Amino acid sequence: MLPADAVPCEQVYSAVQRSDSGYKVVFSIAGESLPAGVAPKLHWGLYRNNPTWVHPQDVIPADSWRDDATGAMRSHLHYNEQQDVWALEMHVPRNMAPVNLGFVMWYPELSAFDGARSGRHFAVPVGHTAGKPQPLGPTLVAASQASRPQDAACTLNFAVFSRHATQMSLCLMRADGSGYLEVLLDPITNKSGDVWHVQLSGLKDVASLVYGWRADGAGTWAEGGRYHPAYIMLDPCCPRALPIQLPQAAYDTAPLLPPEGSVQGPCLLGSLSHLVDCFDWQGVGRPQIPLEQTVVVELDVAGFTTGHDAEAAVPPEHRNTYLGVLDRLEDIKATGATAVLLANVFLSSTKTAAPGGNGSSSSVTVDGPEVRRPLSYFAPDTRFVAGGNAGDAADQLKQLVRELHRAGLEVLLETDFCLTSEAGGGIGGRLQSYAGLDGDMYLRGGGGPNATGVLNTGQPVVRQLLLESLRWWAVEYQVDGFCFVNAENLTQDPLNAVQDSPAIVEEIAADPVLASCKLIAASANDSLLPRNGERGFPHYGVLLEWNNRFGSDILRLLRDNTGGMLSAFATRMTGSQDLLAARWDGGLPGGLAAGRRPAFGINALEPPLAASLLQLVGAAEDIERAEVVAKSALLAVLVAQGTPVFNAPTLSRKNLLHFVRGVLQIRKKYHDLLSPPMFDSPRAIRWAAEVSRQAVGAEHLWG
């Protein structure tokens, strides 16, 4: 630590100039700001990946000496009488950059130092700049012209949120684990508010680069502290990620070793390939199917592309993959559905992986959708990639969306904004992202080895993260909507109190980018919703709702033969007005009181990610009775007022598939009677450009 006594100096100026050979760093102090007879000295050192100062011989100015007590180098500033300035010029070779030059001013005549008000010293970034705090994640700032894209020199900005970390490093390497670079950020130069940021220039072949953050803070891991600098964290805002086998250099530069017994092997790091890649959508647009005509089939990529039903249609190399879903496209169309609800395709922790040099994975364990928990809300899961190259996950998921759109099917994504992969510090206790960057902000109950892994959606930084992720999927992947499972977590503030008008829900409902998306709230426990769930999820007249009351009442009557259910059954068949009709009494806020059309109720017999209907109705005890009950229940789903949803495993039996197809044909023919159109919202009106004035008998489309 520096002595407390300081000189009342005005300002120390520093400037960095780049040349072909390296960087010139100039320090200067106005002579008039110093007391007479005082000759300032620069007390300095270079550092990159740890706070220890080093002094390469090529950088040390003449007439410098090392202070044995502090380990710092001391150099004279020379006085220019004509300009009344004390100045020192130093040269840093190009091959040493990026590096930080840490310094304080030393005044031997006064036996005093002049340093930063906070932190140990000032820092001058050499070969990099401070960067900007927004937007979070990686951003392409500039790129030079080159004959080949990989030869272009790029300037990138990196920014990550962490309020409580006291130290942050950017770790950069190639996807094959080579070329490791770690830059320690200065808490004064590289931090604005709660955001750490840095900008690097001259990066080439950006598509092959991966990166992460190494964070440290108060408290030890063994004592339940929130940080462990042995681990490199995935950036929560990076749109792509790869499983990478870290090079030895990543461990050599770590201040601590990983805890004994923690998982070794590949680490999920952010990939920068999205900054230069461009996907060809081939002019295929969104189907934009009216809500009253929507029929949704829910499927899990892994479950739908494996097993007995998939053997004939899906080749071995496409099983457990995004492309395998396309191999069964005709099966999806045969259900009569107009939209596909994909279960949990966000990046989640991988338990087993054997990555190759390019982030490929030849052995991956794929859990069921109810077990997979998101680690990133921007990146697609790499375990569903065909061909072994995890870097192809984004393009293959976009290909799946494009071909489903081409077939006239909308694509909805199930998103779990509650449970993450960070429970207990992650798989095997290894920190991976939120818990290791700032668990106290990102997670309810904080991070550390006992982290709950529950996302704290009441925190402003988490609200921003989730809103940006939804926009990213809607724009970059052109998805048509989202289903928020465990949605009750979105209604809680930072202290876990349930809110009538939660900020994140209101922001989602009012967001212009999401205005054309179908937004579905699916709560696992209605009692955790405002007013004990009496009015359902806060919807602002915009959000659809997974109607848990529908499945419960239908199955109690048809499966359990519960008495006194006819009134409830009639309510569910006629649009669940107890849930969806407007009710402006009782002091309800607008988000709960506003009414919604019957189609805003999602009629399903089971919650998202649940087992097949046959299992729910007791197929294990009596398959014949189970099929009768299943057909009766499916008939109720398909003819009731509302939007029907069924999962793909339910239709694995041919007789149930044929039954559903037949009922859907009747529903389509008489849908104006079952779901009469109601234009009670601007979202119910579609506008399009005029296509042809000359076409005889053509319908006019107004723009």
Secondary structure as the mmCIF struct_conf table of DSSP 4:
data_model
#
loop_
_struct_conf.conf_type_id
_struct_conf.id
_struct_conf.beg_label_comp_id
_struct_conf.beg_label_asym_id
_struct_conf.beg_label_seq_id
_struct_conf.end_label_comp_id
_struct_conf.end_label_asym_id
_struct_conf.end_label_seq_id
BEND BEND1 ALA A 4 ALA A 4
STRN STRN1 VAL A 12 ARG A 18
BEND BEND2 ASP A 20 SER A 21
STRN STRN2 GLY A 22 ALA A 30
HELX_RH_3T_P HELX_RH_3T_P1 GLY A 31 SER A 33
BEND BEND3 LEU A 34 LEU A 34
TURN_TY1_P TURN_TY1_P1 ALA A 36 GLY A 37
STRN STRN3 LYS A 41 TYR A 47
BEND BEND4 ARG A 48 PRO A 51
STRN STRN4 VAL A 54 VAL A 54
TURN_TY1_P TURN_TY1_P2 GLN A 57 VAL A 59
HELX_LH_PP_P HELX_LH_PP_P1 ILE A 60 PRO A 61
TURN_TY1_P TURN_TY1_P3 ALA A 62 ASP A 63
STRN STRN5 SER A 64 ARG A 66
TURN_TY1_P TURN_TY1_P4 ASP A 68 THR A 70
STRN STRN6 MET A 73 HIS A 76
HELX_LH_PP_P HELX_LH_PP_P2 LEU A 77 LEU A 77
STRN STRN7 HIS A 78 ASN A 80
TURN_TY1_P TURN_TY1_P5 GLU A 81 ASP A 84
STRN STRN8 VAL A 85 PRO A 93
HELX_RH_3T_P HELX_RH_3T_P2 ARG A 94 MET A 96
BEND BEND5 PRO A 98 PRO A 98
STRN STRN9 VAL A 99 TYR A 107
TURN_TY1_P TURN_TY1_P6 PRO A 108 SER A 111
STRN STRN10 ALA A 112 ASP A 114
BEND BEND6 ARG A 117 HIS A 121
STRN STRN11 PHE A 122 VAL A 126
BEND BEND7 GLY A 127 GLY A 127
STRN STRN12 HIS A 128 THR A 129
BEND BEND8 PRO A 133 PRO A 133
BEND BEND9 PRO A 135 LEU A 136
STRN STRN13 GLY A 137 ALA A 143
BEND BEND10 SER A 147 ARG A 148
HELX_RH_3T_P HELX_RH_3T_P3 PRO A 149 ASP A 151
STRN STRN14 CYS A 154 PHE A 161
BEND BEND11 ARG A 163 HIS A 164
BEND BEND12 THR A 166 THR A 166
STRN STRN15 GLN A 167 ARG A 174
TURN_TY1_P TURN_TY1_P7 ALA A 175 ASP A 176
BEND BEND13 GLY A 177 GLY A 177
BEND BEND14 GLY A 179 GLY A 179
STRN STRN16 LEU A 181 LEU A 184
HELX_LH_PP_P HELX_LH_PP_P3 LEU A 185 ASP A 186
TURN_TY1_P TURN_TY1_P8 PRO A 187 ASN A 190
STRN STRN17 LYS A 191 SER A 192
TURN_TY1_P TURN_TY1_P9 GLY A 193 ASP A 194
STRN STRN18 VAL A 195 LEU A 203
HELX_RH_3T_P HELX_RH_3T_P4 VAL A 206 SER A 208
STRN STRN19 LEU A 209 ASP A 216
BEND BEND15 ALA A 218 GLY A 219
HELX_RH_3T_P HELX_RH_3T_P5 TRP A 221 GLU A 223
TURN_TY1_P TURN_TY1_P10 GLY A 224 GLY A 224
BEND BEND16 ARG A 226 ARG A 226
TURN_TY1_P TURN_TY1_P11 PRO A 229 ALA A 230
BEND BEND17 TYR A 231 TYR A 231
STRN STRN20 MET A 233 MET A 233
HELX_LH_PP_P HELX_LH_PP_P4 LEU A 234 ASP A 235
TURN_TY1_P TURN_TY1_P12 PRO A 236 CYS A 237
BEND BEND18 PRO A 239 PRO A 239
STRN STRN21 ALA A 241 ILE A 244
HELX_RH_AL_P HELX_RH_AL_P1 GLN A 248 ASP A 252
TURN_TY1_P TURN_TY1_P13 THR A 253 THR A 253
BEND BEND19 PRO A 255 LEU A 256
HELX_LH_PP_P HELX_LH_PP_P5 LEU A 257 PRO A 259
TURN_TY1_P TURN_TY1_P14 GLU A 260 GLY A 261
BEND BEND20 GLY A 265 GLY A 265
STRN STRN22 CYS A 267 SER A 271
HELX_RH_3T_P HELX_RH_3T_P6 SER A 273 LEU A 275
TURN_TY1_P TURN_TY1_P15 VAL A 276 VAL A 276
TURN_TY1_P TURN_TY1_P16 GLN A 282 GLY A 283
HELX_RH_3T_P HELX_RH_3T_P7 LEU A 291 GLN A 293
STRN STRN23 VAL A 296 LEU A 299
HELX_RH_AL_P HELX_RH_AL_P2 VAL A 301 PHE A 304
TURN_TY1_P TURN_TY1_P17 THR A 305 THR A 305
BEND BEND21 THR A 306 GLY A 307
HELX_RH_3T_P HELX_RH_3T_P8 HIS A 308 ALA A 310
TURN_TY1_P TURN_TY1_P18 GLU A 311 ALA A 313
BEND BEND22 VAL A 314 VAL A 314
HELX_RH_3T_P HELX_RH_3T_P9 PRO A 316 HIS A 318
TURN_TY1_P TURN_TY1_P19 ARG A 319 ASN A 320
BEND BEND23 THR A 321 THR A 321
HELX_RH_AL_P HELX_RH_AL_P3 TYR A 322 ASP A 327
TURN_TY1_P TURN_TY1_P20 ARG A 328 ARG A 328
HELX_RH_AL_P HELX_RH_AL_P4 LEU A 329 ALA A 334
TURN_TY1_P TURN_TY1_P21 THR A 335 GLY A 336
BEND BEND24 THR A 338 THR A 338
STRN STRN24 ALA A 339 LEU A 342
STRN STRN25 PHE A 346 PHE A 346
STRN STRN26 SER A 348 SER A 348
BEND BEND25 LYS A 351 LYS A 351
STRN STRN27 PRO A 355 PRO A 355
TURN_TY1_P TURN_TY1_P22 GLY A 357 ASN A 358
BEND BEND26 GLY A 359 GLY A 359
STRN STRN28 SER A 360 SER A 361
BEND BEND27 SER A 362 SER A 363
TURN_TY1_P TURN_TY1_P23 PRO A 369 VAL A 371
STRN STRN29 PRO A 374 PRO A 374
BEND BEND28 LEU A 375 LEU A 375
BEND BEND29 TYR A 377 ALA A 379
STRN STRN30 PRO A 380 PRO A 380
HELX_LH_PP_P HELX_LH_PP_P6 ASP A 381 ASP A 381
HELX_RH_3T_P HELX_RH_3T_P10 THR A 382 PHE A 384
BEND BEND30 ALA A 386 GLY A 388
STRN STRN31 ASN A 389 ASN A 389
HELX_RH_3T_P HELX_RH_3T_P11 ALA A 390 ASP A 392
HELX_RH_AL_P HELX_RH_AL_P5 ALA A 393 ARG A 406
TURN_TY1_P TURN_TY1_P24 ALA A 407 GLY A 408
STRN STRN32 GLU A 410 ASP A 416
BEND BEND31 PHE A 417 CYS A 418
STRN STRN33 LEU A 419 LEU A 419
TURN_TY1_P TURN_TY1_P25 SER A 421 GLU A 422
HELX_RH_3T_P HELX_RH_3T_P12 ALA A 423 GLY A 425
BEND BEND32 GLY A 426 GLY A 426
HELX_RH_3T_P HELX_RH_3T_P13 ILE A 427 GLY A 429
BEND BEND33 SER A 433 SER A 433
HELX_RH_AL_P HELX_RH_AL_P6 TYR A 434 TYR A 442
STRN STRN34 LEU A 443 LEU A 443
TURN_TY1_P TURN_TY1_P26 ARG A 444 GLY A 445
BEND BEND34 GLY A 448 GLY A 448
TURN_TY1_P TURN_TY1_P27 PRO A 449 ASN A 450
STRN STRN35 VAL A 454 LEU A 455
TURN_TY1_P TURN_TY1_P28 THR A 457 GLY A 458
BEND BEND35 GLN A 459 GLN A 459
HELX_RH_AL_P HELX_RH_AL_P7 PRO A 460 GLU A 476
BEND BEND36 TYR A 477 TYR A 477
STRN STRN36 GLY A 481 VAL A 485
TURN_TY1_P TURN_TY1_P29 ASN A 486 ASN A 486
HELX_RH_3T_P HELX_RH_3T_P14 ALA A 487 THR A 491
STRN STRN37 GLN A 492 GLN A 492
TURN_TY1_P TURN_TY1_P30 PRO A 494 LEU A 495
BEND BEND37 ASN A 496 ASN A 496
STRN STRN38 VAL A 498 VAL A 498
BEND BEND38 ASP A 500 SER A 501
HELX_RH_AL_P HELX_RH_AL_P8 ALA A 503 ALA A 510
BEND BEND39 PRO A 512 PRO A 512
TURN_TY1_P TURN_TY1_P31 VAL A 513 SER A 516
BEND BEND40 CYS A 517 CYS A 517
STRN STRN39 LYS A 518 ALA A 522
BEND BEND41 ALA A 524 ALA A 524
HELX_RH_3T_P HELX_RH_3T_P15 ASP A 526 LEU A 528
BEND BEND42 LEU A 529 LEU A 529
HELX_RH_3T_P HELX_RH_3T_P16 PRO A 530 GLY A 533
TURN_TY1_P TURN_TY1_P32 GLU A 534 ARG A 535
BEND BEND43 PHE A 537 PHE A 537
TURN_TY1_P TURN_TY1_P33 TYR A 540 VAL A 542
STRN STRN40 LEU A 544 TRP A 546
HELX_RH_AL_P HELX_RH_AL_P9 ASN A 548 LEU A 558
TURN_TY1_P TURN_TY1_P34 ARG A 559 ASP A 560
TURN_TY1_P TURN_TY1_P35 GLY A 563 GLY A 564
HELX_RH_AL_P HELX_RH_AL_P10 LEU A 566 MET A 573
TURN_TY1_P TURN_TY1_P36 THR A 574 GLY A 575
HELX_RH_AL_P HELX_RH_AL_P11 GLN A 577 LEU A 580
BEND BEND44 ALA A 581 ALA A 581
TURN_TY1_P TURN_TY1_P37 GLY A 586 GLY A 587
HELX_RH_AL_P HELX_RH_AL_P12 GLY A 590 ALA A 593
BEND BEND45 ALA A 594 ALA A 594
HELX_RH_3T_P HELX_RH_3T_P17 PRO A 598 PHE A 600
STRN STRN41 GLY A 601 ASN A 603
BEND BEND46 LEU A 605 GLU A 606
TURN_TY1_P TURN_TY1_P38 PRO A 608 LEU A 609
HELX_RH_AL_P HELX_RH_AL_P13 LEU A 613 LEU A 616
TURN_TY1_P TURN_TY1_P39 VAL A 617 GLU A 621
HELX_RH_AL_P HELX_RH_AL_P14 ILE A 623 VAL A 639
BEND BEND47 ALA A 640 GLY A 642
STRN STRN42 THR A 643 ASN A 647
HELX_RH_3T_P HELX_RH_3T_P18 ALA A 648 SER A 652
BEND BEND48 ARG A 653 ARG A 653
HELX_RH_AL_P HELX_RH_AL_P15 LYS A 654 LYS A 669
TURN_TY1_P TURN_TY1_P40 TYR A 670 TYR A 670
HELX_RH_AL_P HELX_RH_AL_P16 HIS A 671 LEU A 674
BEND BEND49 SER A 675 SER A 675
BEND BEND50 SER A 681 SER A 681
HELX_RH_3T_P HELX_RH_3T_P19 PRO A 682 ALA A 684
BEND BEND51 ARG A 693 ALA A 695
TURN_TY1_P TURN_TY1_P41 VAL A 696 GLY A 697
HELX_LH_PP_P HELX_LH_PP_P7 ALA A 698 HIS A 700
#
